[in-house]
């Protein structure tokens, strides 16, 4: 555990990666507190120059996260619904804006808000037995933490409608086929695969990675013609960073760069 840990989030820093394990057994459902903790954790990690990547996974081998606890909504209180939807949005939108690379290591069921937190990450890896779904409409609700938007960005409108409107659950093989995840591992191996990917991230300039991620995500809200000039300006802006100077110099000197994240 590290100083970043809280009651529902166990955080371990491995090299330049913050490994976050959901800790609300048995199904790692989300609460207002755990969502607030996730939001605050990401904001803190954004200020830690030693952290280049963030990995999320569930404790145990059955659940990544089963999403919201429906007991919270049992009395039909609209204010509770608003409060929960607000904190879901704050947590997952903050995660999506994490300056480094976020990786969801899906080690079991990822349902509802459990899948939505993975959708808010940059990359998703799942174990072969994992099952993913957005079943909210089955109980008269809808995905309110980015599910209707982020899923469509990844898999297109057709599969988004099948998963949300038809309530289809999909396994890892199908998720890989439709582009919901980028890799499938054997059971028990997803954390190692995610850490190996995070180690690749650490070889890149974290300043450049942050700039690249921002540019890649611009396709969500602006035409390519508007993004291209920003891409060129971001290239020029990197010359104000120490990492740019270090990266070029290290290449010319045939040595590994020492990143400062500045």
Sine and cosine of phi, psi and omega as CSV:
sin_phi,cos_phi,sin_psi,cos_psi,sin_omega,cos_omega
0.00,0.00,0.39,-0.92,0.03,-1.00
-0.80,-0.60,0.03,-1.00,0.04,-1.00
-0.90,0.43,-0.25,0.97,0.00,-1.00
-0.99,0.16,-0.22,0.97,-0.08,-1.00
-0.93,0.38,0.46,-0.89,0.09,-1.00
-0.67,-0.74,-0.10,-0.99,-0.08,-1.00
-0.85,0.53,-0.66,0.75,-0.11,-0.99
-0.96,-0.29,-0.06,1.00,-0.02,-1.00
-0.75,-0.66,0.92,-0.40,0.06,-1.00
-1.00,-0.07,0.84,-0.54,-0.09,-1.00
-0.89,-0.46,0.79,-0.61,0.08,-1.00
-0.82,-0.57,0.77,-0.64,0.04,-1.00
-0.99,-0.11,0.88,-0.47,0.03,-1.00
-0.89,-0.45,0.93,-0.36,-0.10,-0.99
0.81,0.58,-0.92,-0.40,-0.03,-1.00
-0.96,-0.29,0.33,0.95,-0.05,-1.00
-0.88,-0.47,0.75,-0.66,0.13,-0.99
-1.00,-0.05,0.91,-0.42,-0.01,-1.00
-0.99,-0.12,0.90,-0.43,-0.06,-1.00
-0.95,-0.32,0.85,-0.52,0.01,-1.00
-0.93,-0.36,0.85,-0.53,0.04,-1.00
-0.91,0.42,0.69,-0.72,-0.13,-0.99
-0.69,-0.72,0.90,0.44,0.10,-0.99
-0.69,-0.72,0.93,0.36,-0.09,-1.00
-0.91,0.42,0.39,-0.92,0.14,0.99
-1.00,0.07,-0.37,0.93,-0.18,-0.98
-0.93,-0.37,0.08,1.00,0.02,-1.00
0.81,0.59,0.74,0.67,0.06,-1.00
-0.95,0.32,0.41,-0.91,-0.03,-1.00
-1.00,0.02,0.59,-0.81,0.10,-0.99
-0.82,-0.57,0.21,-0.98,0.08,-1.00
-0.84,0.55,-0.64,0.77,-0.03,-1.00
-0.92,0.39,-0.73,0.68,-0.06,-1.00
-0.92,0.39,-0.57,0.82,0.06,-1.00
-0.92,0.39,-0.67,0.74,0.08,-1.00
-0.89,0.46,-0.62,0.78,0.04,-1.00
-0.90,0.44,-0.64,0.77,0.02,-1.00
-0.90,0.43,-0.71,0.70,0.05,-1.00
-0.83,0.56,-0.76,0.65,-0.05,-1.00
-0.92,0.39,-0.57,0.82,0.03,-1.00
-0.88,0.47,-0.75,0.66,-0.02,-1.00
-0.88,0.47,-0.65,0.76,0.04,-1.00
-0.87,0.49,-0.63,0.77,0.03,-1.00
-0.93,0.37,-0.66,0.75,0.00,-1.00
-0.90,0.43,-0.52,0.86,0.06,-1.00
-0.87,0.48,-0.43,0.90,-0.03,-1.00
-1.00,-0.07,-0.06,1.00,-0.04,-1.00
-0.99,-0.15,0.96,-0.27,-0.07,-1.00
-0.93,0.37,-0.19,0.98,0.03,-1.00
-0.99,0.11,-0.25,0.97,-0.07,-1.00
-0.99,-0.15,0.86,-0.52,0.02,-1.00
-0.95,-0.32,-0.41,0.91,-0.08,-1.00
-0.62,-0.78,0.38,-0.93,-0.03,-1.00
-0.72,-0.69,0.80,-0.60,0.02,-1.00
-0.89,-0.47,0.72,-0.69,0.02,-1.00
-0.90,-0.43,0.71,-0.71,0.06,-1.00
-0.46,-0.89,0.20,-0.98,0.01,-1.00
-0.98,-0.21,0.54,-0.84,0.07,-1.00
-0.94,0.35,0.59,-0.80,-0.03,-1.00
0.99,0.10,-0.25,-0.97,-0.06,-1.00
-0.79,-0.61,0.23,0.97,-0.03,-1.00
-0.94,-0.34,-0.67,0.75,-0.07,-1.00
-0.86,-0.51,0.75,-0.66,0.31,-0.95
-0.98,0.22,-0.88,0.48,0.16,-0.99
-0.21,-0.98,0.68,-0.74,0.02,-1.00
-1.00,-0.07,0.19,0.98,0.08,-1.00
0.99,0.11,-0.55,-0.83,-0.04,-1.00
-0.97,0.22,0.51,-0.86,0.11,-0.99
-0.99,0.15,0.91,-0.42,-0.09,-1.00
-0.91,0.42,-0.28,0.96,0.07,-1.00
-0.87,0.50,-0.45,0.89,0.00,-1.00
-0.89,0.46,-0.51,0.86,-0.10,-1.00
-0.97,-0.23,0.15,0.99,-0.13,-0.99
-0.88,0.47,-0.53,0.85,-0.05,-1.00
-1.00,-0.02,0.05,1.00,0.07,-1.00
0.94,0.34,0.35,0.94,-0.04,-1.00
-0.95,0.30,0.89,-0.46,-0.05,-1.00
-0.93,0.36,-0.51,0.86,0.02,-1.00
-0.92,0.38,-0.63,0.78,0.08,-1.00
-0.88,0.47,-0.68,0.74,0.02,-1.00
-0.87,0.49,-0.68,0.73,0.01,-1.00
-0.91,0.42,-0.70,0.71,-0.01,-1.00
-0.88,0.48,-0.68,0.73,-0.02,-1.00
-0.93,0.36,-0.68,0.73,0.00,-1.00
-0.90,0.43,-0.59,0.81,0.03,-1.00
-0.89,0.45,-0.72,0.69,-0.06,-1.00
-0.96,0.28,-0.53,0.85,0.13,-0.99
-0.86,0.51,-0.74,0.68,0.00,-1.00
-0.88,0.47,-0.71,0.70,0.00,-1.00
-0.86,0.51,-0.72,0.70,-0.07,-1.00
-0.91,0.42,-0.77,0.63,-0.13,-0.99
-0.98,0.20,-0.50,0.86,0.06,-1.00
-0.95,0.30,-0.55,0.83,0.11,-0.99
-0.91,0.41,-0.65,0.76,0.05,-1.00
-0.88,0.48,-0.70,0.72,0.00,-1.00
-0.87,0.49,-0.49,0.87,-0.02,-1.00
-1.00,-0.06,0.10,0.99,0.06,-1.00
-0.78,0.63,0.72,-0.69,-0.13,-0.99
-0.95,0.32,-0.36,0.93,0.04,-1.00
-0.99,-0.12,-0.40,-0.92,-0.02,-1.00
-0.98,-0.22,0.82,-0.58,0.01,-1.00
-0.97,-0.26,0.70,-0.71,-0.07,-1.00
-0.80,-0.61,0.82,-0.57,0.10,-1.00
-1.00,-0.04,0.87,-0.49,0.06,-1.00
-0.98,-0.19,1.00,-0.03,-0.16,-0.99
-0.99,0.12,0.95,-0.30,-0.14,-0.99
-0.96,-0.27,0.27,0.96,-0.01,-1.00
0.10,-1.00,-0.53,-0.85,-0.01,-1.00
-0.89,0.46,0.77,-0.63,0.12,-0.99
-0.83,-0.56,0.99,-0.14,-0.17,-0.99
-0.86,-0.51,0.66,-0.75,0.07,-1.00
0.83,0.55,-0.83,-0.56,0.02,-1.00
-0.88,0.48,-0.31,0.95,0.10,-1.00
-0.95,0.31,-0.56,0.83,0.11,-0.99
-0.98,0.19,-0.58,0.82,-0.03,-1.00
-0.89,0.46,-0.57,0.82,0.04,-1.00
-0.92,0.38,-0.57,0.82,0.07,-1.00
-0.93,0.36,-0.60,0.80,0.03,-1.00
-0.91,0.42,-0.45,0.89,0.01,-1.00
-0.98,0.21,-0.19,0.98,0.02,-1.00
-0.99,0.11,0.25,-0.97,0.01,-1.00
-0.97,0.24,-0.59,0.80,-0.11,-0.99
-0.66,-0.75,0.58,-0.81,0.01,-1.00
-0.79,-0.61,0.78,-0.63,0.10,-0.99
-0.83,-0.55,0.68,-0.73,-0.05,-1.00
-0.76,-0.65,0.56,-0.83,0.11,-0.99
-0.97,0.25,0.38,-0.92,-0.15,-0.99
-0.87,0.48,-0.43,0.90,-0.05,-1.00
-1.00,-0.05,0.00,1.00,-0.07,-1.00
-0.92,0.39,0.52,-0.86,0.05,-1.00
-0.78,-0.63,0.71,-0.70,-0.07,-1.00
-0.82,-0.57,0.64,-0.77,-0.02,-1.00
-0.29,-0.96,0.40,-0.92,0.18,-0.98
-0.84,-0.54,0.99,0.12,-0.17,-0.99
-1.00,-0.06,0.31,0.95,-0.14,-0.99
-0.84,0.54,-0.64,0.77,-0.04,-1.00
-0.90,0.44,-0.36,0.93,0.05,-1.00
-0.88,0.47,-0.47,0.88,0.00,-1.00
-0.91,-0.41,0.39,0.92,0.08,-1.00
0.98,0.19,0.34,0.94,0.00,-1.00
-0.85,-0.52,-0.13,-0.99,0.08,-1.00
-0.58,-0.82,0.37,-0.93,0.04,-1.00
-0.92,0.39,0.88,-0.48,-0.11,-0.99
-0.91,-0.41,0.14,0.99,-0.04,-1.00
-0.90,-0.44,0.65,0.76,0.06,-1.00
0.99,-0.15,-0.07,1.00,-0.11,-0.99
-0.88,0.48,-0.70,0.71,-0.04,-1.00
-0.92,0.39,-0.47,0.88,-0.04,-1.00
-1.00,-0.05,-0.77,0.63,-0.08,-1.00
-0.93,0.36,-0.57,0.82,0.03,-1.00
-0.91,0.42,-0.68,0.73,0.00,-1.00
-0.89,0.46,-0.58,0.81,0.04,-1.00
-0.89,0.47,-0.55,0.84,-0.06,-1.00
-1.00,0.06,-0.70,0.71,-0.19,-0.98
-0.89,-0.45,-0.07,1.00,-0.01,-1.00
1.00,0.01,0.17,-0.98,-0.10,-0.99
-0.93,0.36,-0.62,0.79,-0.07,-1.00
-0.87,0.49,-0.80,0.60,0.00,-1.00
-0.94,0.34,-0.51,0.86,0.09,-1.00
-0.88,0.48,-0.68,0.73,0.02,-1.00
-0.93,0.37,-0.61,0.79,0.05,-1.00
-0.89,0.46,-0.69,0.72,-0.06,-1.00
-0.96,0.30,-0.62,0.79,-0.07,-1.00
-1.00,-0.02,-0.75,0.66,-0.09,-1.00
-0.98,0.20,-0.52,0.86,0.01,-1.00
-0.98,-0.19,-0.13,0.99,0.04,-1.00
0.93,0.37,0.47,0.88,-0.05,-1.00
-0.96,0.29,0.71,-0.71,0.17,-0.99
-1.00,-0.08,0.62,-0.79,0.01,-1.00
-0.80,-0.59,0.52,-0.85,0.03,-1.00
-1.00,-0.02,0.01,-1.00,-0.09,-1.00
-0.90,0.43,-0.61,0.79,-0.02,-1.00
-0.89,0.46,-0.71,0.71,0.02,-1.00
-0.92,0.38,-0.64,0.77,0.01,-1.00
-0.87,0.50,-0.63,0.78,0.04,-1.00
-0.92,0.39,-0.66,0.75,-0.05,-1.00
-0.89,0.45,-0.59,0.80,-0.06,-1.00
-1.00,-0.07,-0.05,1.00,0.06,-1.00
1.00,-0.01,0.23,0.97,0.04,-1.00
-0.96,0.29,-0.58,0.82,0.07,-1.00
-0.82,-0.58,0.26,-0.96,-0.04,-1.00
-0.96,-0.27,-0.20,0.98,-0.06,-1.00
-0.34,-0.94,0.53,-0.85,0.11,-0.99
-0.87,-0.49,0.68,-0.73,0.07,-1.00
-0.86,-0.52,0.21,-0.98,0.13,-0.99
-0.94,0.34,0.30,-0.95,0.00,-1.00
-0.86,0.52,0.73,-0.69,0.03,-1.00
1.00,0.06,-0.01,1.00,-0.09,-1.00
-0.93,-0.37,0.01,1.00,-0.11,-0.99
-0.93,0.36,-0.58,0.81,-0.01,-1.00
-0.90,0.44,-0.68,0.73,0.02,-1.00
-0.89,0.46,-0.65,0.76,0.02,-1.00
-0.91,0.41,-0.64,0.77,0.01,-1.00
-0.92,0.39,-0.65,0.76,0.03,-1.00
-0.91,0.41,-0.59,0.81,0.04,-1.00
-0.91,0.42,-0.63,0.78,0.05,-1.00
-0.93,0.38,-0.65,0.76,0.03,-1.00
-0.89,0.45,-0.55,0.83,0.04,-1.00
-0.91,0.42,-0.54,0.84,0.08,-1.00
-0.92,0.39,-0.61,0.79,0.04,-1.00
-0.86,0.51,-0.65,0.76,-0.07,-1.00
-0.91,0.41,-0.29,0.96,0.05,-1.00
-0.99,0.16,-0.26,0.97,0.00,-1.00
-1.00,-0.02,0.39,-0.92,0.11,-0.99
-0.92,0.39,0.85,-0.52,0.02,-1.00
-0.89,0.46,-0.49,0.87,0.06,-1.00
-0.93,0.38,-0.68,0.73,0.02,-1.00
-0.92,0.38,-0.64,0.77,0.02,-1.00
-0.87,0.50,-0.71,0.70,0.01,-1.00
-0.87,0.49,-0.67,0.74,0.01,-1.00
-0.92,0.40,-0.68,0.74,0.01,-1.00
-0.89,0.45,-0.68,0.73,-0.01,-1.00
-0.88,0.48,-0.70,0.72,0.03,-1.00
-0.86,0.52,-0.68,0.74,-0.01,-1.00
-0.93,0.38,-0.69,0.73,0.00,-1.00
-0.85,0.52,-0.64,0.77,-0.07,-1.00
-0.98,0.18,-0.12,0.99,0.06,-1.00
-0.92,0.40,-0.36,0.93,0.00,-1.00
-0.92,0.40,-0.18,0.98,0.02,-1.00
-0.97,0.24,-0.42,0.91,-0.13,-0.99
-0.65,-0.76,0.17,0.99,0.05,-1.00
-0.49,-0.87,0.46,-0.89,0.04,-1.00
-0.91,0.42,0.44,-0.90,0.01,-1.00
-0.84,0.54,-0.63,0.78,-0.05,-1.00
-0.87,0.48,-0.48,0.88,0.05,-1.00
-0.99,0.12,-0.52,0.86,-0.05,-1.00
-0.97,0.24,-0.53,0.85,-0.08,-1.00
-0.87,0.50,-0.70,0.71,0.07,-1.00
-0.89,0.46,-0.56,0.83,0.04,-1.00
-0.92,0.39,-0.57,0.82,0.06,-1.00
-0.88,0.48,-0.71,0.70,0.00,-1.00
-0.90,0.43,-0.64,0.77,0.01,-1.00
-0.92,0.39,-0.61,0.79,0.02,-1.00
-0.90,0.44,-0.59,0.81,0.07,-1.00
-0.86,0.51,-0.73,0.68,0.00,-1.00
-0.91,0.41,-0.65,0.76,-0.04,-1.00
-0.89,0.46,-0.47,0.88,0.01,-1.00
-0.88,0.47,-0.35,0.94,-0.01,-1.00
-0.96,0.29,-0.09,1.00,0.13,-0.99
-1.00,0.05,-0.13,0.99,-0.09,-1.00
-1.00,-0.07,0.47,-0.88,0.09,-1.00
-0.95,0.32,-0.53,0.85,-0.01,-1.00
-0.90,0.43,-0.58,0.82,0.03,-1.00
-0.89,0.46,-0.71,0.71,0.00,-1.00
-0.90,0.43,-0.67,0.74,-0.01,-1.00
-0.91,0.40,-0.67,0.74,-0.04,-1.00
-0.89,0.46,-0.72,0.69,0.00,-1.00
-0.92,0.39,-0.68,0.74,-0.02,-1.00
-0.91,0.42,-0.66,0.75,0.01,-1.00
-0.89,0.45,-0.65,0.76,0.03,-1.00
-0.88,0.47,-0.71,0.70,-0.03,-1.00
-0.92,0.39,-0.51,0.86,-0.01,-1.00
-1.00,-0.03,0.04,1.00,0.05,-1.00
0.84,0.54,0.74,0.67,0.05,-1.00
-0.69,-0.72,0.21,-0.98,0.03,-1.00
-0.97,0.23,0.66,-0.75,0.02,-1.00
-0.96,0.29,0.47,-0.88,0.11,-0.99
-0.93,-0.38,0.98,-0.21,-0.11,-0.99
-0.98,0.22,0.59,-0.81,0.05,-1.00
-0.94,-0.35,-0.17,0.99,-0.05,-1.00
0.86,0.51,0.64,0.77,0.00,-1.00
-0.65,-0.76,0.00,0.00,0.00,0.00
